[in-house]
Amino acid sequence: MKLPFRREVASPQIIENLKVLHSEHNTIDTLAERLYSILGQIPSHQPIIIICVGTDRSTGDSLGPLVGSYLEKQTLHGLHLYGTLDQPVHAVNLKDTLESIHQLHHDPFIIAIDACLGQLASVGCIQIGNGPVKPGAGVNKDLPPVGNMHITGIVNVGGFMEYFVLQNTRLSLVVHMAEVIAQSFQIALSSQHRFTVASFAQIEG
């Protein structure tokens, strides 16, 4: 899908919440269109940061690092990427990563990608929303909020023994959801001509 380029400037980012099942036939196009619209509202002087939060040591919590690794392989240009399977951004280094980002980049627009737990009927859904995610909230970890906007994948059912549930989430589901998110980004970014300079950045996990 090739999206026509347009840029909207001098207005705040308008991000309407979106929730779609990852396995629907048009999900990638739906997500790409929404991401394209959001990216088009970000002023060209504002650096775009993608932080893929999670760890490769927990199946359910590996969604973010998987997305990061897929994006890294696509060699998308003109943005800054933090969080891959090799160099995850997780509970131990999240605070330092955020501090480093704000030291390196003036007024960054941060897109946070993370796994979450939800209701049974919502498992497998991908959400785009305004404002930050609160990593670790489901497993009682006190971590700083992340992002001007967020993309979350509901990987399993929440409400009881969340840590155990994340550890026992199906890898197949997480991989498929990560592929959908990464492909959506690839389409949206390839349609924006501002993304022309290689500028990937990573922080040691």
Residue frames as a rotation matrix with the C-alpha (Angstrom) as fourth column:
MET 1
0.577 0.817 0.000 0.00
0.817 -0.577 0.000 0.00
0.000 0.000 -1.000 0.00
LYS 2
-0.608 -0.750 0.261 1.47
0.755 -0.648 -0.101 3.35
0.245 0.136 0.960 -1.07
LEU 3
0.326 0.726 -0.605 0.10
0.865 -0.487 -0.118 6.33
-0.380 -0.485 -0.787 0.78
PRO 4
0.362 -0.184 0.914 0.15
0.565 -0.736 -0.372 9.82
0.742 0.651 -0.162 -0.78
PHE 5
-0.524 -0.657 -0.542 2.39
0.834 -0.269 -0.481 12.21
0.170 -0.704 0.689 1.09
ARG 6
0.384 0.480 0.789 0.95
0.204 -0.877 0.434 15.12
0.901 -0.006 -0.434 3.00
ARG 7
-0.578 -0.598 -0.554 2.27
0.710 -0.036 -0.703 17.06
0.401 -0.800 0.446 5.97
GLU 8
0.610 0.726 0.316 0.29
0.352 -0.606 0.713 18.93
0.710 -0.324 -0.626 8.59
VAL 9
-0.477 -0.846 -0.238 2.31
0.682 -0.186 -0.707 21.35
0.554 -0.500 0.666 10.69
ALA 10
-0.855 -0.009 0.518 1.84
-0.226 -0.893 -0.389 23.93
0.466 -0.450 0.762 13.44
SER 11
0.264 0.930 0.256 -0.82
-0.768 0.042 0.639 21.92
0.584 -0.365 0.725 15.20
PRO 12
-0.240 -0.359 0.902 -0.69
-0.883 0.468 -0.049 19.51
-0.404 -0.808 -0.429 18.13
GLN 13
-0.905 -0.109 -0.411 -0.63
-0.291 0.864 0.412 15.82
0.310 0.492 -0.813 17.43
ILE 14
0.018 0.965 0.263 -4.15
-0.993 0.048 -0.108 14.44
-0.117 -0.259 0.959 17.26
ILE 15
-0.846 -0.364 -0.391 -4.11
-0.396 0.918 0.003 10.77
0.358 0.157 -0.921 18.12
GLU 16
0.211 0.960 0.183 -7.39
-0.956 0.163 0.243 8.93
0.203 -0.226 0.953 18.18
ASN 17
-0.327 -0.309 0.893 -7.41
-0.630 0.776 0.038 5.59
-0.704 -0.550 -0.448 19.93
LEU 18
0.186 0.305 -0.934 -7.49
-0.895 0.446 -0.033 2.55
0.406 0.841 0.356 17.69
LYS 19
-0.306 -0.229 0.924 -7.90
-0.638 0.770 -0.020 -1.12
-0.707 -0.596 -0.382 18.58
VAL 20
0.383 0.371 -0.846 -7.76
-0.899 0.361 -0.249 -3.88
0.213 0.855 0.472 15.96
LEU 21
0.734 -0.112 0.669 -7.35
-0.162 0.929 0.333 -7.64
-0.659 -0.353 0.664 16.00
HIS 22
-0.141 -0.936 -0.322 -3.93
-0.612 -0.173 0.772 -8.53
-0.778 0.306 -0.549 14.61
SER 23
-0.661 -0.159 0.734 -5.27
0.246 0.877 0.412 -11.41
-0.709 0.453 -0.540 12.51
GLU 24
0.507 0.854 -0.115 -7.83
0.189 -0.240 -0.952 -9.46
-0.841 0.461 -0.283 10.48
HIS 25
0.310 -0.400 0.863 -6.97
0.928 0.326 -0.183 -9.29
-0.208 0.857 0.472 6.78
ASN 26
0.451 -0.074 0.889 -6.82
0.472 -0.826 -0.308 -5.48
0.758 0.558 -0.338 6.67
THR 27
0.824 -0.088 -0.560 -5.13
0.524 -0.258 0.812 -4.85
-0.216 -0.962 -0.166 10.03
ILE 28
-0.194 -0.980 -0.039 -1.73
0.871 -0.190 0.454 -3.89
-0.452 0.054 0.890 8.58
ASP 29
-0.423 0.095 0.901 -3.29
0.652 -0.659 0.375 -1.33
0.629 0.746 0.217 6.24
THR 30
0.660 0.745 0.094 -5.47
0.432 -0.479 0.764 0.06
0.614 -0.463 -0.639 9.04
LEU 31
0.606 -0.518 -0.604 -2.52
0.625 -0.161 0.764 0.47
-0.493 -0.840 0.226 11.40
ALA 32
-0.414 -0.826 0.383 -0.30
0.888 -0.274 0.369 1.89
-0.200 0.493 0.847 8.65
GLU 33
-0.026 0.494 0.869 -2.87
0.589 -0.695 0.413 4.52
0.808 0.523 -0.273 7.72
ARG 34
0.911 0.372 -0.176 -3.22
0.345 -0.455 0.821 5.62
0.225 -0.809 -0.543 11.34
LEU 35
0.289 -0.892 -0.348 0.57
0.709 -0.045 0.703 5.72
-0.643 -0.450 0.620 11.85
TYR 36
-0.397 -0.406 0.823 1.00
0.889 -0.394 0.234 7.65
0.229 0.824 0.518 8.61
SER 37
0.448 0.668 0.594 -1.53
0.430 -0.744 0.511 10.24
0.783 0.027 -0.621 9.75
ILE 38
0.898 -0.149 -0.414 0.22
0.370 -0.252 0.894 10.63
-0.238 -0.956 -0.171 13.11
LEU 39
-0.033 -0.997 0.065 3.70
0.848 0.006 0.531 10.88
-0.530 0.072 0.845 11.60
GLY 40
-0.171 0.025 0.985 2.47
0.830 -0.536 0.158 13.53
0.531 0.844 0.071 9.19
GLN 41
0.797 0.534 0.283 1.53
0.278 -0.739 0.614 15.77
0.537 -0.411 -0.737 12.11
ILE 42
0.591 -0.645 -0.485 4.97
0.634 0.000 0.773 15.71
-0.499 -0.764 0.409 13.73
PRO 43
0.878 -0.279 -0.389 7.02
-0.403 -0.869 -0.286 18.81
-0.259 0.408 -0.876 12.83
SER 44
0.795 -0.568 -0.210 10.10
0.138 0.508 -0.850 17.99
0.590 0.647 0.483 10.75
HIS 45
-0.009 -0.848 0.530 12.44
-0.591 -0.423 -0.687 19.50
0.807 -0.319 -0.498 13.38
GLN 46
0.307 0.213 0.928 11.18
-0.937 0.241 0.254 17.12
-0.169 -0.947 0.273 16.07
PRO 47
-0.670 -0.615 -0.415 13.19
-0.676 0.737 0.000 13.87
0.306 0.280 -0.910 16.27
ILE 48
0.512 0.851 -0.117 11.12
-0.768 0.514 0.382 10.69
0.385 -0.105 0.917 16.29
ILE 49
-0.652 -0.685 0.323 12.14
-0.752 0.534 -0.385 8.02
0.091 -0.494 -0.864 18.78
ILE 50
0.449 0.723 -0.525 10.76
-0.516 0.690 0.508 4.49
0.730 0.043 0.682 18.86
ILE 51
-0.544 -0.551 0.633 11.25
-0.836 0.294 -0.463 2.73
0.069 -0.781 -0.621 22.20
CYS 52
0.214 0.549 -0.808 10.39
-0.408 0.802 0.437 -0.97
0.887 0.236 0.396 22.12
VAL 53
-0.182 -0.234 0.955 10.00
-0.975 -0.087 -0.207 -1.91
0.131 -0.968 -0.212 25.77
GLY 54
0.857 0.516 0.011 10.34
-0.505 0.834 0.224 -5.45
0.107 -0.198 0.974 27.06
THR 55
-0.081 -0.884 0.460 12.67
-0.857 0.297 0.421 -8.36
-0.509 -0.360 -0.782 27.60
ASP 56
-0.036 -0.016 -0.999 13.69
-0.763 0.647 0.017 -11.48
0.646 0.763 -0.035 25.73
ARG 57
-0.930 -0.369 -0.003 13.55
-0.263 0.667 -0.697 -13.42
0.259 -0.647 -0.717 29.02
SER 58
-0.490 0.847 0.204 9.73
-0.008 0.229 -0.973 -13.52
-0.872 -0.479 -0.106 29.08
THR 59
-0.650 0.236 0.723 7.66
0.745 0.384 0.545 -14.76
-0.149 0.893 -0.425 26.17
GLY 60
0.378 0.923 0.071 4.78
0.924 -0.371 -0.094 -12.36
-0.060 0.101 -0.993 26.71
ASP 61
0.674 -0.158 -0.722 7.03
0.147 -0.928 0.341 -9.40
-0.724 -0.336 -0.602 27.38
SER 62
-0.375 -0.881 0.288 9.13
0.462 0.092 0.882 -9.96
-0.803 0.464 0.373 24.26
LEU 63
0.524 0.654 0.545 6.71
0.802 -0.164 -0.574 -8.17
-0.286 0.738 -0.611 21.93
GLY 64
0.886 -0.177 -0.429 8.56
-0.195 -0.981 0.001 -4.85
-0.420 0.083 -0.904 22.09
PRO 65
-0.072 -0.997 0.009 12.07
-0.448 0.041 0.893 -6.26
-0.891 0.060 -0.450 21.49
LEU 66
-0.200 0.071 0.977 10.74
0.688 0.721 0.088 -8.41
-0.698 0.690 -0.193 18.64
VAL 67
0.836 0.515 0.189 9.26
0.508 -0.598 -0.619 -5.33
-0.206 0.614 -0.762 16.94
GLY 68
0.631 -0.662 -0.406 12.55
-0.482 -0.744 0.463 -3.51
-0.608 -0.096 -0.788 17.46
SER 69
-0.328 -0.788 0.520 14.54
-0.036 0.561 0.827 -6.32
-0.944 0.253 -0.212 15.86
TYR 70
0.158 0.464 0.871 12.17
0.884 0.327 -0.334 -6.48
-0.440 0.823 -0.359 12.88
LEU 71
0.968 0.201 -0.150 12.43
0.135 -0.920 -0.367 -2.71
-0.212 0.335 -0.918 12.37
GLU 72
0.256 -0.955 -0.152 16.21
-0.453 -0.258 0.853 -2.89
-0.854 -0.150 -0.499 12.66
LYS 73
-0.350 -0.372 0.860 16.34
0.463 0.729 0.504 -5.48
-0.814 0.574 -0.083 9.86
GLN 74
0.540 0.642 0.545 14.16
0.805 -0.203 -0.558 -3.30
-0.248 0.739 -0.626 7.64
THR 75
-0.525 -0.849 -0.057 16.81
0.815 -0.520 0.256 -0.55
-0.247 0.088 0.965 7.85
LEU 76
0.567 0.741 0.359 14.25
0.775 -0.628 0.070 2.22
0.278 0.239 -0.930 8.05
HIS 77
-0.487 -0.849 0.203 15.87
0.785 -0.528 -0.324 5.65
0.382 0.001 0.924 7.98
GLY 78
-0.446 0.198 0.873 15.36
-0.017 -0.977 0.212 8.98
0.895 0.079 0.440 9.66
LEU 79
0.661 0.619 0.425 14.34
-0.454 -0.121 0.883 7.85
0.598 -0.776 0.201 13.13
HIS 80
-0.462 -0.807 0.367 15.96
-0.762 0.150 -0.630 6.60
0.453 -0.571 -0.685 16.31
LEU 81
0.479 0.616 -0.625 15.30
-0.307 0.785 0.538 3.07
0.822 -0.066 0.565 17.51
TYR 82
-0.525 -0.558 0.643 15.81
-0.817 0.120 -0.563 1.78
0.237 -0.821 -0.519 21.06
GLY 83
-0.072 0.466 0.882 15.05
-0.710 0.597 -0.374 -1.78
-0.700 -0.653 0.288 22.17
THR 84
0.149 0.077 -0.986 15.79
-0.816 0.572 -0.079 -5.01
0.558 0.816 0.148 20.29
LEU 85
0.938 0.165 -0.305 16.20
-0.014 0.898 0.440 -8.64
0.347 -0.409 0.844 21.25
ASP 86
0.176 -0.961 -0.215 19.97
0.704 0.275 -0.654 -8.12
0.688 -0.037 0.725 21.41
GLN 87
-0.884 -0.464 0.049 19.76
0.331 -0.697 -0.636 -4.80
0.329 -0.546 0.770 23.27
PRO 88
-0.007 0.996 -0.093 16.42
0.790 0.063 0.610 -4.69
0.614 -0.069 -0.787 25.10
VAL 89
-0.674 -0.003 0.739 15.02
-0.369 -0.865 -0.340 -1.73
0.640 -0.501 0.582 27.00
HIS 90
0.030 0.622 -0.783 13.59
0.463 0.685 0.562 -3.20
0.886 -0.379 -0.267 30.18
ALA 91
0.867 0.463 -0.181 13.00
0.351 -0.311 0.883 -2.54
0.353 -0.830 -0.432 33.87
VAL 92
0.369 -0.800 -0.473 16.70
0.835 0.062 0.547 -2.34
-0.408 -0.596 0.691 34.72
ASN 93
-0.630 -0.776 0.018 17.76
0.675 -0.536 0.506 0.23
-0.383 0.331 0.862 32.10
LEU 94
0.156 0.783 0.602 14.53
0.950 -0.286 0.126 2.03
0.271 0.552 -0.788 31.19
LYS 95
0.811 0.178 -0.557 15.14
0.419 -0.842 0.341 5.09
-0.408 -0.510 -0.757 33.36
ASP 96
-0.110 -0.944 -0.312 18.71
0.161 -0.327 0.931 5.52
-0.981 0.052 0.187 32.11
THR 97
-0.505 -0.016 0.863 17.56
0.845 0.193 0.499 5.06
-0.175 0.981 -0.084 28.51
LEU 98
0.552 0.794 0.256 14.97
0.816 -0.577 0.031 7.82
0.172 0.192 -0.966 28.85
GLU 99
0.638 -0.394 -0.661 17.51
0.163 -0.770 0.617 10.15
-0.753 -0.501 -0.427 30.45
SER 100
-0.450 -0.861 0.236 19.98
0.384 0.052 0.922 9.48
-0.806 0.506 0.307 27.64
ILE 101
-0.142 0.486 0.862 17.33
0.987 0.002 0.162 10.12
0.077 0.874 -0.480 24.98
HIS 102
0.839 0.542 -0.054 16.45
0.544 -0.831 0.112 13.51
0.016 -0.123 -0.992 26.44
GLN 103
0.305 -0.819 -0.486 20.13
0.079 -0.487 0.870 14.43
-0.949 -0.303 -0.084 26.66
LEU 104
-0.608 -0.610 0.508 20.78
0.472 0.237 0.849 13.48
-0.638 0.756 0.144 23.05
HIS 105
-0.557 0.513 0.653 17.59
0.718 -0.096 0.689 14.77
0.416 0.853 -0.315 21.44
HIS 106
-0.960 0.240 -0.145 15.78
-0.143 -0.864 -0.483 18.08
-0.241 -0.443 0.863 21.86
ASP 107
-0.242 0.968 -0.064 12.02
-0.786 -0.234 -0.573 17.78
-0.570 -0.088 0.817 22.28
PRO 108
-0.969 -0.165 -0.182 11.75
-0.243 0.762 0.601 14.21
0.040 0.627 -0.778 20.98
PHE 109
0.144 0.988 -0.049 8.46
-0.985 0.148 0.087 12.67
0.093 0.035 0.995 19.93
ILE 110
-0.798 -0.528 0.291 8.54
-0.584 0.795 -0.161 9.23
-0.146 -0.298 -0.943 21.53
ILE 111
0.271 0.811 -0.519 6.53
-0.806 0.486 0.338 6.25
0.526 0.327 0.785 20.30
ALA 112
-0.501 -0.402 0.766 6.44
-0.802 0.548 -0.237 3.51
-0.324 -0.733 -0.597 22.93
ILE 113
0.135 0.485 -0.864 5.77
-0.651 0.701 0.292 -0.11
0.747 0.523 0.411 21.96
ASP 114
-0.732 -0.336 0.593 5.00
-0.681 0.403 -0.612 -2.62
-0.034 -0.851 -0.523 24.68
ALA 115
-0.560 0.557 -0.613 3.05
0.250 0.819 0.516 -5.76
0.790 0.136 -0.598 25.53
CYS 116
-0.632 0.396 0.667 0.13
-0.771 -0.410 -0.487 -5.66
0.081 -0.822 0.564 27.92
LEU 117
-0.902 0.425 -0.074 -2.49
0.431 0.885 -0.176 -7.91
-0.009 -0.191 -0.982 29.45
GLY 118
-0.709 0.706 0.008 -6.23
-0.697 -0.701 0.151 -7.45
0.112 0.101 0.988 29.04
GLN 119
0.104 0.851 0.515 -9.61
-0.722 0.421 -0.549 -9.13
-0.684 -0.315 0.658 28.85
LEU 120
-0.272 -0.196 0.942 -9.92
0.223 0.940 0.260 -12.52
-0.936 0.281 -0.212 27.19
ALA 121
0.623 0.629 0.465 -11.92
0.595 0.005 -0.803 -11.10
-0.508 0.777 -0.371 24.27
SER 122
0.906 -0.283 -0.314 -9.14
-0.380 -0.871 -0.312 -8.59
-0.185 0.402 -0.897 23.55
VAL 123
0.157 -0.895 0.417 -6.20
-0.069 0.412 0.909 -10.98
-0.985 -0.171 0.003 23.44
GLY 124
-0.179 -0.317 0.931 -4.48
0.885 0.361 0.293 -10.59
-0.429 0.877 0.216 20.08
CYS 125
0.799 0.505 0.327 -5.57
0.594 -0.747 -0.299 -6.98
0.093 0.433 -0.897 19.65
ILE 126
-0.443 -0.894 0.065 -3.16
0.890 -0.447 -0.088 -4.15
0.108 0.019 0.994 18.85
GLN 127
0.639 0.682 -0.355 -3.89
0.744 -0.666 0.060 -0.68
-0.196 -0.302 -0.933 20.22
ILE 128
-0.476 -0.673 0.567 -2.69
0.675 -0.692 -0.254 2.78
0.563 0.262 0.784 19.23
GLY 129
0.576 0.724 -0.380 -3.30
0.792 -0.380 0.477 5.48
0.201 -0.576 -0.792 21.82
ASN 130
0.405 -0.360 0.840 -2.36
-0.105 -0.931 -0.349 8.95
0.908 0.053 -0.415 22.96
GLY 131
0.585 -0.220 0.781 0.00
-0.797 -0.331 0.504 9.47
0.148 -0.918 -0.369 25.87
PRO 132
-0.387 -0.922 -0.022 2.50
-0.883 0.377 -0.279 7.16
0.265 -0.089 -0.960 27.56
VAL 133
0.432 0.346 -0.833 2.48
0.018 0.920 0.392 3.52
0.902 -0.185 0.391 28.53
LYS 134
0.366 -0.301 0.880 3.26
-0.928 -0.191 0.321 2.54
0.071 -0.934 -0.349 32.11
PRO 135
0.040 -0.401 -0.915 5.62
-0.386 0.838 -0.385 -0.42
0.922 0.369 -0.122 31.76
GLY 136
-0.783 -0.460 -0.419 5.54
0.097 0.575 -0.813 -2.99
0.615 -0.677 -0.405 34.50
ALA 137
-0.482 0.640 0.598 2.22
-0.853 -0.500 -0.151 -1.85
0.203 -0.583 0.787 35.93
GLY 138
0.459 0.748 -0.480 0.70
-0.644 0.652 0.400 -5.29
0.612 0.125 0.781 35.44
VAL 139
0.375 -0.407 -0.833 3.45
0.501 0.845 -0.187 -6.97
0.780 -0.347 0.521 37.46
ASN 140
0.935 0.171 -0.312 3.68
0.356 -0.417 0.836 -4.31
0.013 -0.893 -0.451 40.20
LYS 141
-0.139 -0.990 -0.006 6.90
0.985 -0.139 0.107 -2.66
-0.107 0.009 0.994 39.00
ASP 142
0.667 0.321 -0.673 7.30
0.365 -0.927 -0.080 1.08
-0.650 -0.192 -0.736 39.55
LEU 143
-0.363 -0.765 0.532 8.75
0.854 -0.044 0.519 2.30
-0.373 0.643 0.669 36.25
PRO 144
-0.578 0.116 -0.807 8.59
-0.127 -0.991 -0.052 5.71
-0.806 0.072 0.588 34.56
PRO 145
0.548 0.806 0.225 5.89
0.206 0.131 -0.970 6.31
-0.811 0.578 -0.094 31.93
VAL 146
-0.594 -0.790 0.155 7.11
0.253 -0.001 0.967 6.19
-0.764 0.614 0.200 28.33
GLY 147
-0.622 0.161 0.766 5.95
0.782 0.174 0.598 7.93
-0.038 0.971 -0.234 25.18
ASN 148
-0.815 0.463 -0.349 4.01
-0.480 -0.876 -0.041 10.78
-0.325 0.135 0.936 23.65
MET 149
0.322 0.868 -0.378 1.94
-0.936 0.353 0.012 7.98
0.143 0.349 0.926 22.16
HIS 150
-0.454 -0.468 0.758 1.92
-0.626 0.773 0.102 4.23
-0.634 -0.428 -0.644 22.49
ILE 151
0.110 0.444 -0.889 1.31
-0.789 0.584 0.193 1.02
0.605 0.680 0.414 20.61
THR 152
-0.442 -0.208 0.873 0.44
-0.791 0.549 -0.270 -1.95
-0.423 -0.810 -0.407 22.78
GLY 153
-0.319 0.326 -0.890 -0.30
-0.520 0.725 0.452 -5.55
0.793 0.607 -0.062 21.99
ILE 154
0.212 0.478 0.852 -2.61
-0.965 0.239 0.106 -7.48
-0.153 -0.845 0.512 24.29
VAL 155
-0.410 -0.594 -0.692 -0.78
-0.729 0.670 -0.142 -10.79
0.548 0.446 -0.707 24.54
ASN 156
-0.660 0.205 -0.723 -2.70
0.423 0.896 -0.132 -12.56
0.621 -0.393 -0.678 27.29
VAL 157
0.399 0.916 0.046 -5.35
0.350 -0.199 0.915 -12.28
0.847 -0.349 -0.400 30.00
GLY 158
-0.624 -0.620 0.476 -4.72
-0.144 -0.508 -0.849 -9.99
0.768 -0.599 0.228 32.96
GLY 159
0.263 0.771 0.580 -6.06
-0.675 -0.282 0.681 -9.85
0.689 -0.571 0.446 36.49
PHE 160
0.893 0.047 0.447 -4.41
-0.378 0.616 0.691 -12.84
-0.243 -0.786 0.568 38.13
MET 161
0.411 -0.817 0.405 -0.78
0.313 0.543 0.779 -13.97
-0.856 -0.194 0.479 38.50
GLU 162
0.919 0.081 -0.385 0.34
-0.281 -0.552 -0.785 -11.59
-0.276 0.830 -0.484 35.76
TYR 163
0.017 -0.992 -0.126 4.02
-0.925 -0.063 0.375 -12.47
-0.380 0.110 -0.919 35.94
PHE 164
-0.440 -0.111 0.891 3.24
-0.032 0.994 0.108 -16.16
-0.897 0.020 -0.441 35.50
VAL 165
0.601 0.752 0.270 0.83
0.308 0.094 -0.947 -15.38
-0.737 0.653 -0.175 32.67
LEU 166
0.673 -0.421 -0.608 3.45
-0.700 -0.626 -0.343 -13.38
-0.237 0.656 -0.716 30.77
GLN 167
-0.371 -0.885 0.282 5.97
-0.755 0.464 0.463 -16.20
-0.540 -0.041 -0.840 31.18
ASN 168
-0.576 0.224 0.786 3.47
0.273 0.959 -0.073 -18.67
-0.771 0.173 -0.613 29.72
THR 169
0.356 0.633 -0.688 2.18
-0.474 -0.512 -0.716 -16.64
-0.805 0.581 0.118 26.78
ARG 170
0.610 -0.074 0.789 2.28
0.568 0.735 -0.371 -18.34
-0.552 0.674 0.490 23.38
LEU 171
-0.372 -0.849 -0.376 5.33
0.176 -0.462 0.870 -17.29
-0.911 0.258 0.321 21.39
SER 172
-0.540 0.220 0.813 3.42
0.840 0.208 0.501 -17.79
-0.058 0.953 -0.297 18.14
LEU 173
0.566 0.824 0.020 0.94
0.824 -0.566 0.019 -15.07
0.028 0.006 -1.000 19.05
VAL 174
0.502 -0.430 -0.751 3.64
0.192 -0.790 0.582 -12.62
-0.843 -0.436 -0.314 20.13
VAL 175
-0.594 -0.768 0.239 5.68
0.370 0.002 0.929 -13.16
-0.714 0.641 0.283 16.94
HIS 176
-0.261 0.566 0.782 2.67
0.952 0.017 0.305 -12.67
0.159 0.824 -0.543 14.67
MET 177
0.760 0.559 -0.331 1.66
0.623 -0.772 0.127 -9.48
-0.185 -0.303 -0.935 16.48
ALA 178
0.137 -0.808 -0.573 5.21
0.142 -0.557 0.819 -8.13
-0.980 -0.193 0.038 16.28
GLU 179
-0.654 -0.358 0.666 5.34
0.659 0.161 0.734 -8.81
-0.370 0.920 0.131 12.55
VAL 180
0.248 0.844 0.475 2.09
0.943 -0.322 0.079 -6.93
0.220 0.429 -0.876 12.01
ILE 181
0.770 0.009 -0.637 3.29
0.325 -0.866 0.380 -3.88
-0.549 -0.499 -0.670 13.97
ALA 182
-0.223 -0.958 -0.182 6.65
0.183 -0.225 0.957 -3.82
-0.957 0.180 0.226 12.19
GLN 183
-0.532 0.075 0.843 5.11
0.841 0.162 0.516 -4.15
-0.098 0.984 -0.150 8.73
SER 184
0.598 0.800 0.049 2.67
0.801 -0.599 -0.001 -1.34
0.029 0.039 -0.999 9.52
PHE 185
0.488 -0.528 -0.695 5.56
0.096 -0.759 0.644 0.91
-0.868 -0.381 -0.320 10.49
GLN 186
-0.524 -0.753 0.398 7.46
0.469 0.135 0.873 0.01
-0.711 0.644 0.282 7.35
ILE 187
-0.109 0.579 0.808 4.54
0.975 -0.097 0.201 1.04
0.195 0.810 -0.554 5.15
ALA 188
0.823 0.498 -0.273 3.83
0.555 -0.808 0.199 4.25
-0.121 -0.315 -0.941 7.06
LEU 189
0.317 -0.790 -0.525 7.48
0.094 -0.525 0.846 5.35
-0.944 -0.317 -0.092 7.21
SER 190
-0.528 -0.559 0.640 8.26
0.654 0.213 0.726 4.52
-0.542 0.802 0.253 3.58
SER 191
0.166 0.699 0.695 5.47
0.948 -0.308 0.084 6.89
0.273 0.645 -0.714 2.56
GLN 192
0.917 0.083 -0.391 6.94
0.250 -0.883 0.398 9.87
-0.312 -0.462 -0.830 4.43
HIS 193
0.646 -0.695 0.315 9.77
0.381 -0.064 -0.922 11.63
0.661 0.716 0.224 2.59
ARG 194
0.640 -0.438 0.632 11.29
-0.705 -0.662 0.255 13.03
0.306 -0.609 -0.732 5.81
PHE 195
0.668 -0.365 0.649 12.75
-0.266 0.697 0.666 9.61
-0.695 -0.617 0.369 6.59
THR 196
0.931 -0.339 -0.139 15.84
-0.103 0.121 -0.987 9.76
0.351 0.933 0.078 4.40
VAL 197
0.071 -0.955 0.289 18.85
-0.748 -0.242 -0.618 9.90
0.660 -0.172 -0.732 6.75
ALA 198
0.246 -0.045 -0.968 20.12
0.356 0.933 0.047 6.79
0.901 -0.357 0.245 8.51
SER 199
-0.295 -0.321 0.900 20.01
-0.618 -0.654 -0.436 7.51
0.728 -0.685 -0.005 12.21
PHE 200
0.603 0.494 -0.627 19.36
0.115 0.724 0.681 4.35
0.789 -0.482 0.380 14.16
ALA 201
-0.297 -0.661 0.689 20.50
-0.740 -0.296 -0.604 4.50
0.603 -0.689 -0.401 17.78
GLN 202
0.516 0.432 -0.740 20.63
0.129 0.815 0.565 1.78
0.847 -0.387 0.365 20.37
ILE 203
0.116 -0.437 0.892 21.52
-0.930 -0.362 -0.056 1.54
0.347 -0.824 -0.448 24.03
GLU 204
-0.690 -0.453 -0.564 23.10
-0.248 0.881 -0.404 -1.45
0.679 -0.139 -0.720 25.68
GLY 205
0.430 0.897 -0.100 20.59
-0.290 0.242 0.926 -3.56
0.855 -0.370 0.364 27.60
